[in-house]
């Protein structure tokens, strides 16, 4: 009987403890705010860890709502760490501090930013302002804890189209099952000044959803396989109506493509429809991030992957005509880049001719290195030779976006590095006088400790202060990084950064 009594008493205590946790409200939580020493703004993605390895990560307002039975209203030590930010060491070398965890109270911690770019907020996924909501405080976005039932999203494209911003992502995860959908997700938002939030505040995403409220497929095809879209552009059709076009790839796996071609967005169906399959070997199609350029009085779309060395006139007929695409290349007209030693275009004096050509494929950075190694091209003739301003070592770009900047009056590039170099967590800034380059000097603006941050995109439609302040985002994920533990809620999601181009640390990349 005594044993039964003890069991019942233990159960009663457990139930009481559970009820206490479940009933916790704003007055029961101890709020920790982590702010940037330079701006006073809350810093997202800061890890606070207790001595017994309980791990918390600040939300997009830089807050943690702490409610831990057994650790309330007492002194608790928190280790403090974050990608690109630092916290002072104590006398024993620990980066952290001791706080009195009094319910209903708030403590503020200050971190010093070592990144040049400033981390602002998470854009996608669950719990973006989780701790702010738990603390009973107001969040700046319409759906602060869940939108479109989306838990994670990969690689963004954003296009101004018909007075709104259209957002598209790759693979998208859900709460109800480990597999989400793999045929491109989509959402819209209002532009700043036209009903949309200021880019420093956040983005109110209105997802395209299915009957269950989950983000739906924007590029459905009847055949099996993942459907990825890229190269989004807008062009007027024959009637003058603005249309949204994208390149699609139907994938069997991460590296095996089953087919590809062009899709057109249907405003009536609010989805993309396949309009043309392309030869699997063709390079003459939209790809990567697109940027609009006026050259010789003609409007073009330039395609960036990772350099803008492919273009097409911004007309309906040209976009759908593979023969209309031009490459920035050093190959001789009609040259075959598949040859071991392709014919290079040289003038009468033997100088290599780089330029836009309709009848020769682009020369990638990897192909250029092969030509130099083979002796076909001299090292000093290389067009692609981007190097670190600090070390002089090559910066091998993996993906990037290139935009015209009104404040610098130059073209600027935000890029991540190639796999197998310093990793996909490093983001660089560079400038050039022309979109095709040459790009010579880069400055690292963001670093992540053993974590990937890839496919960065500069959203020029968010530029502020005459272009002096720019905004870019990328995909934060442990994939390809080797990190053993994913960051709760943040993993496999998009994070926004802000970069002030007046920062003197960027000067080496701004030299003419």
C-alpha positions, 0 to 999 in steps of 0.5 A: 500500500505504501508503494502504491501511495508513493506512486500516486504521490509521484504521479500527482506531483508530475501532473501538477508540474505539467499543469504549471508548465502548460499554464505558464503565461507572460507573467511566468516567463523571464525574458532575455533580450539580446541586442546588437551593441552598434544598433540596439536592435534585437539579434536573432539566432543567438544561442543561450545555453545553460550549464546543464546543456539546455539550449535556447535560440533567440527569435527574430526580435532577439528574445528568449522567453525562459520558463524552466521549472527548477531554474526560475527565480534563481541565478542561472549562468548562460553561455552566449554565442552566435554566428558573426557576433561575440560576447565578452569572456568572464574571468575564467574565459567563459563567454556568458553571464549569470542572470537572475531568472525572475518571472515577469522581468527582462534582462538585456544582453549586448553582443558585438557584431563581427560580421559587416552585414547585420542579421535582421530576421528569419523570413520563413518557417515556424516560430519566427517570433515565438518567444515574443509571443510567449512573452506577451509582446507585440510582433511586427508581422501578421503571422508571427509563429506560422504562415502557410503551415511551412516549417522550412524552405530552400532557395528563394527567388523574388520578382516584382510582378503586377504591382506585388512581390512574388516569392518562390522557393524550392523544396518545402517542409511541413509539420504533419510529415517529414516529406513536404512538397517538391514542386516549388512553393509560392507567396506574395507580399505588398511592396514597401510604401504600398501597404507592405512592411519596411524591409528592416521590419519584416515581410508579410507573406501570403502563401498560395495554399491547398485546401488544408492550408499548407503551401501548395505546388506552384509548378505541378507536373503529371510526371514524377520528380521534383520540379525546381524553377529558376531564371524568373523574368517578366516580359510583355506578350504580343498583346502588351500584357506583362507575363511571368516566365521561368525555367523549370527542371524536373529532377530525379535527384539532387544531381540528375535532371529528367527534363527541363524547359520553360514555364509560364505563370497563369494568373487565372490558375495561380500556377505555372504551366509548361509551355516548352521542353528544351534540349537537355544539352541546351544552355540557351535558356533563363537560369539562376537569378536574373537582372535587367540591364540596358545595353546599347539602348536595348533592354536585356535580361542577364542571367547570373549563375554565378556570373552574368555571362548569359543574356537575352533581349527582354522581348517575348519572341526572344525569350522563347527563341533559344537562338536569341540567347548570347553568351559572354565568352572568349570562344571563337564564333561557332566554338565548341566548349566540349572540345579539349582544346576549343578554338579561342577568339583572338584578334590580329595581334593575338589578344583574346577577345571576350565579348557577347556572342550569339554562336558560342557558349559561355566559359565558366570559371571552372572551364577557364581554369581548365583552359589555363591549366592546359595552356590554351589560355594564359593566366593573365587573360582570365576574365574571372579572377575574383580574390579576397581583399584580405588575403589575395586568395581566389574566391570561387563563387557558387551562386550569386546575385548581381544588381545595379546600385544607385548609391555606388553607381556600379554593379554589385554582387552578393555571392557565396563560395563554392563547395569544398573551399571555405564552405557555403556559409561565407558571403562576399561583396564585390563591385564592377563597372559592368554586369559581366565584370571583370569582378576582381576584389571581394570583401567577406560580409557574413560568416557562419561557424560550421553551418551553410548559408547558400544561394544569397539574393540581393533584393534591390527593390528593398534598397533604401537611403538612395541605395546606400543600404541593401538587403539580402537573404539566403538559406540557412541549413546544416546541409553540406556543412558537416554540422551535427546538430541543426538549429531548432526552427531556423534550420532550412529557412531563409534569413534576411541581412542588411548591409550599409555600403558606407561601411569603411570595411567595404572600401577594398571592394569599391576601389575602381 
